[in-house]
């Protein structure tokens, strides 16, 4: 068991190591979730699910809602 000066040095070293690991870890899960949510631009008119681009939206609409008419914004994609 370390005592006195050695203990203080060990604690300081451990604290620096923890700070370095935290900084190296980068963004947290909440930041990733916010970025992912920001990327979901298109929203399905029928089921309100979100898609990142018009191509994916068109594929979704053709597969999930084949009986419905294609929305105007997807006809030229």
PDB file with one MODEL, atoms N, CA, C and O in Angstrom:
MODEL        1
ATOM      1  N   UNK A   1       0.840  -1.170   0.000  1.00  0.00           N
ATOM      2  CA  UNK A   1       0.000   0.000   0.000  1.00  0.00           C
ATOM      3  C   UNK A   1       0.890   1.240   0.000  1.00  0.00           C
ATOM      4  O   UNK A   1       1.784   1.370   0.836  1.00  0.00           O
ATOM      5  N   UNK A   2       0.644   2.138  -0.931  1.00  0.00           N
ATOM      6  CA  UNK A   2       1.451   3.350  -1.027  1.00  0.00           C
ATOM      7  C   UNK A   2       1.010   4.367   0.014  1.00  0.00           C
ATOM      8  O   UNK A   2      -0.174   4.496   0.326  1.00  0.00           O
ATOM      9  N   UNK A   3       1.989   5.082   0.540  1.00  0.00           N
ATOM     10  CA  UNK A   3       1.681   6.100   1.548  1.00  0.00           C
ATOM     11  C   UNK A   3       2.347   7.419   1.210  1.00  0.00           C
ATOM     12  O   UNK A   3       3.369   7.463   0.525  1.00  0.00           O
ATOM     13  N   UNK A   4       1.759   8.477   1.696  1.00  0.00           N
ATOM     14  CA  UNK A   4       2.371   9.797   1.610  1.00  0.00           C
ATOM     15  C   UNK A   4       2.554  10.298   0.204  1.00  0.00           C
ATOM     16  O   UNK A   4       1.613  10.337  -0.588  1.00  0.00           O
ATOM     17  N   UNK A   5       3.786  10.683  -0.102  1.00  0.00           N
ATOM     18  CA  UNK A   5       4.119  11.320  -1.378  1.00  0.00           C
ATOM     19  C   UNK A   5       3.845  10.385  -2.559  1.00  0.00           C
ATOM     20  O   UNK A   5       3.343  10.821  -3.595  1.00  0.00           O
ATOM     21  N   UNK A   6       4.169   9.122  -2.404  1.00  0.00           N
ATOM     22  CA  UNK A   6       3.948   8.148  -3.473  1.00  0.00           C
ATOM     23  C   UNK A   6       2.454   8.031  -3.796  1.00  0.00           C
ATOM     24  O   UNK A   6       2.072   7.901  -4.959  1.00  0.00           O
ATOM     25  N   UNK A   7       1.627   8.079  -2.772  1.00  0.00           N
ATOM     26  CA  UNK A   7       0.181   7.992  -2.951  1.00  0.00           C
ATOM     27  C   UNK A   7      -0.329   9.190  -3.751  1.00  0.00           C
ATOM     28  O   UNK A   7      -1.141   9.029  -4.662  1.00  0.00           O
ATOM     29  N   UNK A   8       0.137  10.372  -3.417  1.00  0.00           N
ATOM     30  CA  UNK A   8      -0.284  11.593  -4.101  1.00  0.00           C
ATOM     31  C   UNK A   8       0.144  11.544  -5.569  1.00  0.00           C
ATOM     32  O   UNK A   8      -0.625  11.909  -6.458  1.00  0.00           O
ATOM     33  N   UNK A   9       1.382  11.089  -5.817  1.00  0.00           N
ATOM     34  CA  UNK A   9       1.861  10.976  -7.192  1.00  0.00           C
ATOM     35  C   UNK A   9       1.021   9.975  -7.987  1.00  0.00           C
ATOM     36  O   UNK A   9       0.679  10.217  -9.144  1.00  0.00           O
ATOM     37  N   UNK A  10       0.700   8.869  -7.363  1.00  0.00           N
ATOM     38  CA  UNK A  10      -0.094   7.837  -8.021  1.00  0.00           C
ATOM     39  C   UNK A  10      -1.491   8.350  -8.365  1.00  0.00           C
ATOM     40  O   UNK A  10      -2.010   8.078  -9.447  1.00  0.00           O
ATOM     41  N   UNK A  11      -2.082   9.080  -7.455  1.00  0.00           N
ATOM     42  CA  UNK A  11      -3.410   9.638  -7.700  1.00  0.00           C
ATOM     43  C   UNK A  11      -3.381  10.653  -8.837  1.00  0.00           C
ATOM     44  O   UNK A  11      -4.274  10.664  -9.684  1.00  0.00           O
ATOM     45  N   UNK A  12      -2.361  11.504  -8.859  1.00  0.00           N
ATOM     46  CA  UNK A  12      -2.236  12.511  -9.906  1.00  0.00           C
ATOM     47  C   UNK A  12      -2.045  11.838 -11.269  1.00  0.00           C
ATOM     48  O   UNK A  12      -2.641  12.242 -12.268  1.00  0.00           O
ATOM     49  N   UNK A  13      -1.202  10.804 -11.284  1.00  0.00           N
ATOM     50  CA  UNK A  13      -0.948  10.078 -12.520  1.00  0.00           C
ATOM     51  C   UNK A  13      -2.226   9.402 -13.024  1.00  0.00           C
ATOM     52  O   UNK A  13      -2.512   9.433 -14.221  1.00  0.00           O
ATOM     53  N   UNK A  14      -2.982   8.802 -12.130  1.00  0.00           N
ATOM     54  CA  UNK A  14      -4.234   8.153 -12.500  1.00  0.00           C
ATOM     55  C   UNK A  14      -5.252   9.167 -13.004  1.00  0.00           C
ATOM     56  O   UNK A  14      -5.992   8.889 -13.948  1.00  0.00           O
ATOM     57  N   UNK A  15      -5.293  10.331 -12.384  1.00  0.00           N
ATOM     58  CA  UNK A  15      -6.227  11.378 -12.803  1.00  0.00           C
ATOM     59  C   UNK A  15      -5.868  11.878 -14.204  1.00  0.00           C
ATOM     60  O   UNK A  15      -6.759  12.085 -15.028  1.00  0.00           O
ATOM     61  N   UNK A  16      -4.583  12.073 -14.483  1.00  0.00           N
ATOM     62  CA  UNK A  16      -4.150  12.507 -15.808  1.00  0.00           C
ATOM     63  C   UNK A  16      -4.490  11.447 -16.868  1.00  0.00           C
ATOM     64  O   UNK A  16      -4.932  11.766 -17.971  1.00  0.00           O
ATOM     65  N   UNK A  17      -4.274  10.195 -16.503  1.00  0.00           N
ATOM     66  CA  UNK A  17      -4.568   9.094 -17.430  1.00  0.00           C
ATOM     67  C   UNK A  17      -6.065   9.041 -17.740  1.00  0.00           C
ATOM     68  O   UNK A  17      -6.452   8.835 -18.890  1.00  0.00           O
ATOM     69  N   UNK A  18      -6.903   9.226 -16.727  1.00  0.00           N
ATOM     70  CA  UNK A  18      -8.354   9.209 -16.920  1.00  0.00           C
ATOM     71  C   UNK A  18      -8.793  10.372 -17.802  1.00  0.00           C
ATOM     72  O   UNK A  18      -9.652  10.204 -18.667  1.00  0.00           O
ATOM     73  N   UNK A  19      -8.207  11.553 -17.589  1.00  0.00           N
ATOM     74  CA  UNK A  19      -8.551  12.718 -18.399  1.00  0.00           C
ATOM     75  C   UNK A  19      -8.137  12.497 -19.855  1.00  0.00           C
ATOM     76  O   UNK A  19      -8.863  12.863 -20.780  1.00  0.00           O
ATOM     77  N   UNK A  20      -6.974  11.900 -20.043  1.00  0.00           N
ATOM     78  CA  UNK A  20      -6.483  11.627 -21.397  1.00  0.00           C
ATOM     79  C   UNK A  20      -7.397  10.627 -22.103  1.00  0.00           C
ATOM     80  O   UNK A  20      -7.704  10.798 -23.283  1.00  0.00           O
ATOM     81  N   UNK A  21      -7.828   9.603 -21.405  1.00  0.00           N
ATOM     82  CA  UNK A  21      -8.724   8.603 -21.987  1.00  0.00           C
ATOM     83  C   UNK A  21     -10.075   9.210 -22.339  1.00  0.00           C
ATOM     84  O   UNK A  21     -10.659   8.883 -23.372  1.00  0.00           O
ATOM     85  N   UNK A  22     -10.565  10.088 -21.485  1.00  0.00           N
ATOM     86  CA  UNK A  22     -11.855  10.723 -21.733  1.00  0.00           C
ATOM     87  C   UNK A  22     -11.779  11.625 -22.970  1.00  0.00           C
ATOM     88  O   UNK A  22     -12.700  11.657 -23.785  1.00  0.00           O
ATOM     89  N   UNK A  23     -10.665  12.356 -23.094  1.00  0.00           N
ATOM     90  CA  UNK A  23     -10.488  13.237 -24.236  1.00  0.00           C
ATOM     91  C   UNK A  23     -10.321  12.421 -25.518  1.00  0.00           C
ATOM     92  O   UNK A  23     -10.828  12.800 -26.574  1.00  0.00           O
ATOM     93  N   UNK A  24      -9.616  11.314 -25.416  1.00  0.00           N
ATOM     94  CA  UNK A  24      -9.363  10.466 -26.569  1.00  0.00           C
ATOM     95  C   UNK A  24     -10.629   9.750 -27.027  1.00  0.00           C
ATOM     96  O   UNK A  24     -10.774   9.433 -28.208  1.00  0.00           O
ATOM     97  N   UNK A  25     -11.530   9.500 -26.107  1.00  0.00           N
ATOM     98  CA  UNK A  25     -12.757   8.779 -26.409  1.00  0.00           C
ATOM     99  C   UNK A  25     -13.613   9.543 -27.417  1.00  0.00           C
ATOM    100  O   UNK A  25     -14.312   8.927 -28.222  1.00  0.00           O
ATOM    101  N   UNK A  26     -13.570  10.836 -27.384  1.00  0.00           N
ATOM    102  CA  UNK A  26     -14.298  11.630 -28.366  1.00  0.00           C
ATOM    103  C   UNK A  26     -15.729  11.900 -27.957  1.00  0.00           C
ATOM    104  O   UNK A  26     -16.033  12.123 -26.786  1.00  0.00           O
ATOM    105  N   UNK A  27     -16.595  11.875 -28.948  1.00  0.00           N
ATOM    106  CA  UNK A  27     -17.990  12.231 -28.735  1.00  0.00           C
ATOM    107  C   UNK A  27     -18.746  11.114 -28.035  1.00  0.00           C
ATOM    108  O   UNK A  27     -18.456   9.931 -28.213  1.00  0.00           O
ATOM    109  N   UNK A  28     -19.694  11.509 -27.257  1.00  0.00           N
ATOM    110  CA  UNK A  28     -20.516  10.538 -26.545  1.00  0.00           C
ATOM    111  C   UNK A  28     -21.645  10.023 -27.410  1.00  0.00           C
ATOM    112  O   UNK A  28     -21.808  10.448 -28.554  1.00  0.00           O
ATOM    113  N   UNK A  29     -22.399   9.134 -26.879  1.00  0.00           N
ATOM    114  CA  UNK A  29     -23.505   8.515 -27.602  1.00  0.00           C
ATOM    115  C   UNK A  29     -24.577   9.539 -27.967  1.00  0.00           C
ATOM    116  O   UNK A  29     -25.180   9.454 -29.037  1.00  0.00           O
ATOM    117  N   UNK A  30     -24.812  10.498 -27.088  1.00  0.00           N
ATOM    118  CA  UNK A  30     -25.851  11.492 -27.367  1.00  0.00           C
ATOM    119  C   UNK A  30     -25.477  12.355 -28.569  1.00  0.00           C
ATOM    120  O   UNK A  30     -26.349  12.734 -29.351  1.00  0.00           O
ATOM    121  N   UNK A  31     -24.185  12.670 -28.724  1.00  0.00           N
ATOM    122  CA  UNK A  31     -23.743  13.449 -29.883  1.00  0.00           C
ATOM    123  C   UNK A  31     -23.948  12.662 -31.171  1.00  0.00           C
ATOM    124  O   UNK A  31     -24.352  13.225 -32.188  1.00  0.00           O
ATOM    125  N   UNK A  32     -23.672  11.371 -31.128  1.00  0.00           N
ATOM    126  CA  UNK A  32     -23.859  10.526 -32.304  1.00  0.00           C
ATOM    127  C   UNK A  32     -25.333  10.434 -32.671  1.00  0.00           C
ATOM    128  O   UNK A  32     -25.696  10.461 -33.847  1.00  0.00           O
ATOM    129  N   UNK A  33     -26.170  10.326 -31.661  1.00  0.00           N
ATOM    130  CA  UNK A  33     -27.606  10.234 -31.906  1.00  0.00           C
ATOM    131  C   UNK A  33     -28.125  11.524 -32.539  1.00  0.00           C
ATOM    132  O   UNK A  33     -28.957  11.481 -33.446  1.00  0.00           O
ATOM    133  N   UNK A  34     -27.640  12.660 -32.068  1.00  0.00           N
ATOM    134  CA  UNK A  34     -28.068  13.946 -32.618  1.00  0.00           C
ATOM    135  C   UNK A  34     -27.629  14.077 -34.071  1.00  0.00           C
ATOM    136  O   UNK A  34     -28.395  14.554 -34.909  1.00  0.00           O
ATOM    137  N   UNK A  35     -26.408  13.659 -34.373  1.00  0.00           N
ATOM    138  CA  UNK A  35     -25.900  13.742 -35.740  1.00  0.00           C
ATOM    139  C   UNK A  35     -26.686  12.813 -36.667  1.00  0.00           C
ATOM    140  O   UNK A  35     -26.994  13.178 -37.802  1.00  0.00           O
ATOM    141  N   UNK A  36     -27.003  11.632 -36.189  1.00  0.00           N
ATOM    142  CA  UNK A  36     -27.769  10.689 -36.996  1.00  0.00           C
ATOM    143  C   UNK A  36     -29.169  11.217 -37.255  1.00  0.00           C
ATOM    144  O   UNK A  36     -29.695  11.078 -38.359  1.00  0.00           O
ATOM    145  N   UNK A  37     -29.765  11.813 -36.257  1.00  0.00           N
ATOM    146  CA  UNK A  37     -31.116  12.365 -36.404  1.00  0.00           C
ATOM    147  C   UNK A  37     -31.114  13.534 -37.383  1.00  0.00           C
ATOM    148  O   UNK A  37     -32.073  13.722 -38.132  1.00  0.00           O
ATOM    149  N   UNK A  38     -30.038  14.317 -37.379  1.00  0.00           N
ATOM    150  CA  UNK A  38     -29.921  15.457 -38.274  1.00  0.00           C
ATOM    151  C   UNK A  38     -29.814  14.994 -39.729  1.00  0.00           C
ATOM    152  O   UNK A  38     -30.263  15.688 -40.641  1.00  0.00           O
ATOM    153  N   UNK A  39     -29.216  13.817 -39.940  1.00  0.00           N
ATOM    154  CA  UNK A  39     -29.024  13.292 -41.293  1.00  0.00           C
ATOM    155  C   UNK A  39     -30.310  12.747 -41.897  1.00  0.00           C
ATOM    156  O   UNK A  39     -30.405  12.615 -43.117  1.00  0.00           O
ATOM    157  N   UNK A  40     -31.292  12.433 -41.079  1.00  0.00           N
ATOM    158  CA  UNK A  40     -32.553  11.894 -41.590  1.00  0.00           C
ATOM    159  C   UNK A  40     -33.444  13.041 -42.054  1.00  0.00           C
ATOM    160  O   UNK A  40     -34.191  13.626 -41.270  1.00  0.00           O
ATOM    161  N   UNK A  41     -33.349  13.346 -43.334  1.00  0.00           N
ATOM    162  CA  UNK A  41     -34.000  14.538 -43.884  1.00  0.00           C
ATOM    163  C   UNK A  41     -35.409  14.256 -44.393  1.00  0.00           C
ATOM    164  O   UNK A  41     -36.325  15.041 -44.146  1.00  0.00           O
ATOM    165  N   UNK A  42     -35.592  13.140 -45.105  1.00  0.00           N
ATOM    166  CA  UNK A  42     -36.868  12.839 -45.733  1.00  0.00           C
ATOM    167  C   UNK A  42     -37.761  12.022 -44.815  1.00  0.00           C
ATOM    168  O   UNK A  42     -37.294  11.115 -44.125  1.00  0.00           O
ATOM    169  N   UNK A  43     -39.040  12.346 -44.810  1.00  0.00           N
ATOM    170  CA  UNK A  43     -39.999  11.649 -43.968  1.00  0.00           C
ATOM    171  C   UNK A  43     -41.123  11.095 -44.844  1.00  0.00           C
ATOM    172  O   UNK A  43     -41.691  11.813 -45.666  1.00  0.00           O
ATOM    173  N   UNK A  44     -41.436   9.817 -44.660  1.00  0.00           N
ATOM    174  CA  UNK A  44     -42.467   9.153 -45.455  1.00  0.00           C
ATOM    175  C   UNK A  44     -43.832   9.784 -45.150  1.00  0.00           C
ATOM    176  O   UNK A  44     -44.177  10.023 -43.993  1.00  0.00           O
ATOM    177  N   UNK A  45     -44.591  10.043 -46.206  1.00  0.00           N
ATOM    178  CA  UNK A  45     -45.900  10.671 -46.054  1.00  0.00           C
ATOM    179  C   UNK A  45     -46.924   9.718 -45.445  1.00  0.00           C
ATOM    180  O   UNK A  45     -47.890  10.167 -44.827  1.00  0.00           O
ATOM    181  N   UNK A  46     -46.729   8.416 -45.609  1.00  0.00           N
ATOM    182  CA  UNK A  46     -47.697   7.433 -45.131  1.00  0.00           C
ATOM    183  C   UNK A  46     -47.401   7.002 -43.696  1.00  0.00           C
ATOM    184  O   UNK A  46     -48.262   7.106 -42.822  1.00  0.00           O
ATOM    185  N   UNK A  47     -46.167   6.513 -43.453  1.00  0.00           N
ATOM    186  CA  UNK A  47     -45.861   5.933 -42.139  1.00  0.00           C
ATOM    187  C   UNK A  47     -44.970   6.822 -41.272  1.00  0.00           C
ATOM    188  O   UNK A  47     -44.669   6.462 -40.134  1.00  0.00           O
ATOM    189  N   UNK A  48     -44.552   7.952 -41.777  1.00  0.00           N
ATOM    190  CA  UNK A  48     -43.739   8.937 -41.048  1.00  0.00           C
ATOM    191  C   UNK A  48     -42.345   8.436 -40.658  1.00  0.00           C
ATOM    192  O   UNK A  48     -41.693   9.047 -39.812  1.00  0.00           O
ATOM    193  N   UNK A  49     -41.874   7.333 -41.262  1.00  0.00           N
ATOM    194  CA  UNK A  49     -40.503   6.903 -40.988  1.00  0.00           C
ATOM    195  C   UNK A  49     -39.549   7.836 -41.733  1.00  0.00           C
ATOM    196  O   UNK A  49     -39.923   8.438 -42.740  1.00  0.00           O
ATOM    197  N   UNK A  50     -38.321   7.952 -41.236  1.00  0.00           N
ATOM    198  CA  UNK A  50     -37.386   8.926 -41.787  1.00  0.00           C
ATOM    199  C   UNK A  50     -36.278   8.239 -42.576  1.00  0.00           C
ATOM    200  O   UNK A  50     -35.802   7.168 -42.201  1.00  0.00           O
ATOM    201  N   UNK A  51     -35.875   8.875 -43.678  1.00  0.00           N
ATOM    202  CA  UNK A  51     -34.833   8.364 -44.550  1.00  0.00           C
ATOM    203  C   UNK A  51     -33.788   9.444 -44.816  1.00  0.00           C
ATOM    204  O   UNK A  51     -34.101  10.633 -44.774  1.00  0.00           O
ATOM    205  N   UNK A  52     -32.537   9.032 -45.091  1.00  0.00           N
ATOM    206  CA  UNK A  52     -31.474  10.014 -45.293  1.00  0.00           C
ATOM    207  C   UNK A  52     -31.440  10.648 -46.680  1.00  0.00           C
ATOM    208  O   UNK A  52     -30.990  11.785 -46.822  1.00  0.00           O
ATOM    209  N   UNK A  53     -31.910   9.934 -47.712  1.00  0.00           N
ATOM    210  CA  UNK A  53     -31.838  10.489 -49.066  1.00  0.00           C
ATOM    211  C   UNK A  53     -33.055  10.064 -49.903  1.00  0.00           C
ATOM    212  O   UNK A  53     -33.774   9.138 -49.527  1.00  0.00           O
ATOM    213  N   UNK A  54     -33.280  10.739 -51.028  1.00  0.00           N
ATOM    214  CA  UNK A  54     -34.471  10.451 -51.828  1.00  0.00           C
ATOM    215  C   UNK A  54     -34.472   9.053 -52.446  1.00  0.00           C
ATOM    216  O   UNK A  54     -35.536   8.466 -52.637  1.00  0.00           O
ATOM    217  N   UNK A  55     -33.296   8.516 -52.760  1.00  0.00           N
ATOM    218  CA  UNK A  55     -33.231   7.173 -53.348  1.00  0.00           C
ATOM    219  C   UNK A  55     -33.753   6.129 -52.355  1.00  0.00           C
ATOM    220  O   UNK A  55     -34.542   5.256 -52.715  1.00  0.00           O
ATOM    221  N   UNK A  56     -33.308   6.231 -51.121  1.00  0.00           N
ATOM    222  CA  UNK A  56     -33.768   5.323 -50.071  1.00  0.00           C
ATOM    223  C   UNK A  56     -35.262   5.508 -49.828  1.00  0.00           C
ATOM    224  O   UNK A  56     -35.997   4.542 -49.626  1.00  0.00           O
ATOM    225  N   UNK A  57     -35.694   6.756 -49.852  1.00  0.00           N
ATOM    226  CA  UNK A  57     -37.113   7.061 -49.651  1.00  0.00           C
ATOM    227  C   UNK A  57     -37.948   6.401 -50.744  1.00  0.00           C
ATOM    228  O   UNK A  57     -38.996   5.822 -50.455  1.00  0.00           O
ATOM    229  N   UNK A  58     -37.495   6.481 -51.998  1.00  0.00           N
ATOM    230  CA  UNK A  58     -38.235   5.890 -53.107  1.00  0.00           C
ATOM    231  C   UNK A  58     -38.294   4.366 -52.966  1.00  0.00           C
ATOM    232  O   UNK A  58     -39.347   3.764 -53.176  1.00  0.00           O
ATOM    233  N   UNK A  59     -37.167   3.742 -52.612  1.00  0.00           N
ATOM    234  CA  UNK A  59     -37.140   2.292 -52.412  1.00  0.00           C
ATOM    235  C   UNK A  59     -38.102   1.891 -51.293  1.00  0.00           C
ATOM    236  O   UNK A  59     -38.844   0.917 -51.415  1.00  0.00           O
ATOM    237  N   UNK A  60     -38.076   2.656 -50.209  1.00  0.00           N
ATOM    238  CA  UNK A  60     -38.977   2.395 -49.081  1.00  0.00           C
ATOM    239  C   UNK A  60     -40.428   2.471 -49.537  1.00  0.00           C
ATOM    240  O   UNK A  60     -41.234   1.592 -49.232  1.00  0.00           O
ATOM    241  N   UNK A  61     -40.747   3.528 -50.267  1.00  0.00           N
ATOM    242  CA  UNK A  61     -42.138   3.741 -50.686  1.00  0.00           C
ATOM    243  C   UNK A  61     -42.612   2.635 -51.620  1.00  0.00           C
ATOM    244  O   UNK A  61     -43.740   2.158 -51.499  1.00  0.00           O
ATOM    245  N   UNK A  62     -41.740   2.219 -52.565  1.00  0.00           N
ATOM    246  CA  UNK A  62     -42.117   1.170 -53.508  1.00  0.00           C
ATOM    247  C   UNK A  62     -42.300  -0.176 -52.803  1.00  0.00           C
ATOM    248  O   UNK A  62     -43.168  -0.962 -53.184  1.00  0.00           O
ATOM    249  N   UNK A  63     -41.490  -0.443 -51.778  1.00  0.00           N
ATOM    250  CA  UNK A  63     -41.565  -1.736 -51.083  1.00  0.00           C
ATOM    251  C   UNK A  63     -42.639  -1.775 -50.001  1.00  0.00           C
ATOM    252  O   UNK A  63     -43.346  -2.775 -49.867  1.00  0.00           O
ATOM    253  N   UNK A  64     -42.766  -0.715 -49.241  1.00  0.00           N
ATOM    254  CA  UNK A  64     -43.681  -0.726 -48.095  1.00  0.00           C
ATOM    255  C   UNK A  64     -45.094  -0.258 -48.426  1.00  0.00           C
ATOM    256  O   UNK A  64     -46.053  -0.665 -47.770  1.00  0.00           O
ATOM    257  N   UNK A  65     -45.226   0.591 -49.435  1.00  0.00           N
ATOM    258  CA  UNK A  65     -46.543   1.149 -49.776  1.00  0.00           C
ATOM    259  C   UNK A  65     -46.815   0.994 -51.280  1.00  0.00           C
ATOM    260  O   UNK A  65     -47.001   1.996 -51.971  1.00  0.00           O
ATOM    261  N   UNK A  66     -46.841  -0.240 -51.798  1.00  0.00           N
ATOM    262  CA  UNK A  66     -46.992  -0.420 -53.252  1.00  0.00           C
ATOM    263  C   UNK A  66     -48.350   0.016 -53.803  1.00  0.00           C
ATOM    264  O   UNK A  66     -48.454   0.358 -54.981  1.00  0.00           O
ATOM    265  N   UNK A  67     -49.384   0.009 -52.972  1.00  0.00           N
ATOM    266  CA  UNK A  67     -50.721   0.387 -53.443  1.00  0.00           C
ATOM    267  C   UNK A  67     -50.909   1.897 -53.538  1.00  0.00           C
ATOM    268  O   UNK A  67     -51.765   2.372 -54.283  1.00  0.00           O
ATOM    269  N   UNK A  68     -50.126   2.638 -52.798  1.00  0.00           N
ATOM    270  CA  UNK A  68     -50.252   4.099 -52.799  1.00  0.00           C
ATOM    271  C   UNK A  68     -49.507   4.701 -53.984  1.00  0.00           C
ATOM    272  O   UNK A  68     -48.540   4.123 -54.481  1.00  0.00           O
ATOM    273  N   UNK A  69     -49.969   5.873 -54.431  1.00  0.00           N
ATOM    274  CA  UNK A  69     -49.294   6.583 -55.512  1.00  0.00           C
ATOM    275  C   UNK A  69     -47.996   7.186 -55.002  1.00  0.00           C
ATOM    276  O   UNK A  69     -47.897   7.607 -53.850  1.00  0.00           O
ATOM    277  N   UNK A  70     -47.001   7.220 -55.884  1.00  0.00           N
ATOM    278  CA  UNK A  70     -45.697   7.787 -55.546  1.00  0.00           C
ATOM    279  C   UNK A  70     -45.829   9.300 -55.353  1.00  0.00           C
ATOM    280  O   UNK A  70     -46.438   9.966 -56.190  1.00  0.00           O
ATOM    281  N   UNK A  71     -45.277   9.854 -54.281  1.00  0.00           N
ATOM    282  CA  UNK A  71     -45.346  11.309 -54.084  1.00  0.00           C
ATOM    283  C   UNK A  71     -44.635  12.074 -55.210  1.00  0.00           C
ATOM    284  O   UNK A  71     -43.750  11.536 -55.875  1.00  0.00           O
ATOM    285  N   UNK A  72     -45.024  13.296 -55.406  1.00  0.00           N
ATOM    286  CA  UNK A  72     -44.477  14.118 -56.496  1.00  0.00           C
ATOM    287  C   UNK A  72     -42.966  14.297 -56.379  1.00  0.00           C
ATOM    288  O   UNK A  72     -42.266  14.322 -57.391  1.00  0.00           O
ATOM    289  N   UNK A  73     -42.457  14.422 -55.145  1.00  0.00           N
ATOM    290  CA  UNK A  73     -41.018  14.643 -54.982  1.00  0.00           C
ATOM    291  C   UNK A  73     -40.174  13.417 -55.332  1.00  0.00           C
ATOM    292  O   UNK A  73     -38.956  13.523 -55.474  1.00  0.00           O
ATOM    293  N   UNK A  74     -40.819  12.248 -55.473  1.00  0.00           N
ATOM    294  CA  UNK A  74     -40.076  11.026 -55.789  1.00  0.00           C
ATOM    295  C   UNK A  74     -40.182  10.599 -57.255  1.00  0.00           C
ATOM    296  O   UNK A  74     -39.469   9.693 -57.687  1.00  0.00           O
ATOM    297  N   UNK A  75     -41.045  11.227 -58.005  1.00  0.00           N
ATOM    298  CA  UNK A  75     -41.246  10.798 -59.395  1.00  0.00           C
ATOM    299  C   UNK A  75     -40.023  11.039 -60.273  1.00  0.00           C
ATOM    300  O   UNK A  75     -39.783  10.270 -61.203  1.00  0.00           O
ATOM    301  N   UNK A  76     -39.250  12.075 -60.007  1.00  0.00           N
ATOM    302  CA  UNK A  76     -38.074  12.377 -60.833  1.00  0.00           C
ATOM    303  C   UNK A  76     -36.798  11.699 -60.328  1.00  0.00           C
ATOM    304  O   UNK A  76     -35.751  11.821 -60.964  1.00  0.00           O
ATOM    305  N   UNK A  77     -36.862  10.993 -59.204  1.00  0.00           N
ATOM    306  CA  UNK A  77     -35.664  10.339 -58.641  1.00  0.00           C
ATOM    307  C   UNK A  77     -35.429   9.014 -59.342  1.00  0.00           C
ATOM    308  O   UNK A  77     -34.475   8.307 -59.020  1.00  0.00           O
TER     309      UNK A  77
ENDMDL
END
